[in-house]
Amino acid sequence: MDAEAAHAAVDLESVATHEIGHVLGLGHSSSPAAVMYPSLRPREKKAELTVDDVEGAQWLYGSNPGFSLSSLYAQDAASMSPPGRSSWIAAGSVNLVCAVLVILVTHL
């Protein structure tokens, strides 16, 4: 592998999360922070849902009355801090893979 190709590495989890969004029926977002934004810079990680991503899924499938977007708003406000899965889970937000499993199980 040449050095130029190594600089163009793309995070597989981010791409998979984005493509699963399309499988669920989501289109591209105009919000640059959203998982469903149409582009991803080399070595950028975007596998955590933003408010925009969740609102898109809720528009398509309806919302869970027990779910609160306030945890996502708190996560978006804290996005100035270094990203990390532990802060995502601590904020009480839902990981896209779990959301896909819940949707698939409830629609079987």
N, C-alpha and C positions, 0 to 999 in steps of 0.2 A: 504494500500500500504506500503510495507516495505521500509526501507531507501535505500537499494541497488537499487531498481527499480526507486526511485525518482532521483537518480544520473544519470540514463540512459535516461532521458527525451530528446526527439528530437523535434526540432522546426517544427511544422506542415506546416507552410508557406514555409519553405525551402524545405521540402520533396515534397509538392505539386508543387512548382515551378520546381523542378528537374523532376518530373514525367510528367508535362505538356511539358517539353522539349522533353521527349521521345515520347509523343503523336504527337508532331510536326515533329518527325523524327530524332532528334538529338541523337547521341551516347554519350558515356562517353568521357570526356576530360582528358588530361594528366596534365592540369594546376590545381594545388591544390586550387587555389582561385576561380575557375569557378563553377558556379551553377551546371554544368553537370559533375563535378568530381564525381567518383563513391562512395565516402564515406563522411560521415558527423559525426563529433565528437559530443558526447552528449552536449546539450545546445549550440551548435554552430549555428549561423544564417547565411544562404547563400541564400538570396532571391533576391539579386540585381545582374543584369547581368554584366558580365565582357566583355572585348573586345573579348575574346575567344568564349563566348556564342553567341554574336551578329554575329561574323564572321561565325560561324557554321550555324546560321539561314540564313544569307545572301548567303552562299554557296548553301544551299538547295533551297531557294525561290527567290534569286536575291536581289539586294539592291534597296533601295529607293534613287533616285538621289538627293533628298533634304535632306537626312540624312547624318550627318557627324560623323565619329567615333572619332573625336578629343575630343568631350565631354566625351566619355568613357575613352580615354587615360588620360585625365585630372583627371577623377575619380580614375582610377587605380593608378596614380601617387600620389594621395592624400589618398590612402588607409592606410597610416600610421596614419591618424587621426582617432578618434573614428567613427565607422560606424553609419550612421543614415539616415533615409529615406529623411529628409529634404536636406541633402547634395547631395543625389542621384538625387533628383528632381532638385535641383539648378544647378547641372552639366548638365542638359538638356538631361539626358539619359532616355531610355524607360524602363518602368517596364514590366516584362514578361507578366503579365495579360493583359495589354494594347496591347502588341504585339500579343498575341493570338487572342484577339478580332479583331484587324485589319486584321490579316491573315484570320480568319474565315469569316469576312464580305466581304473581297475582293474576296474570293473563292466561294461564294454562287452563 
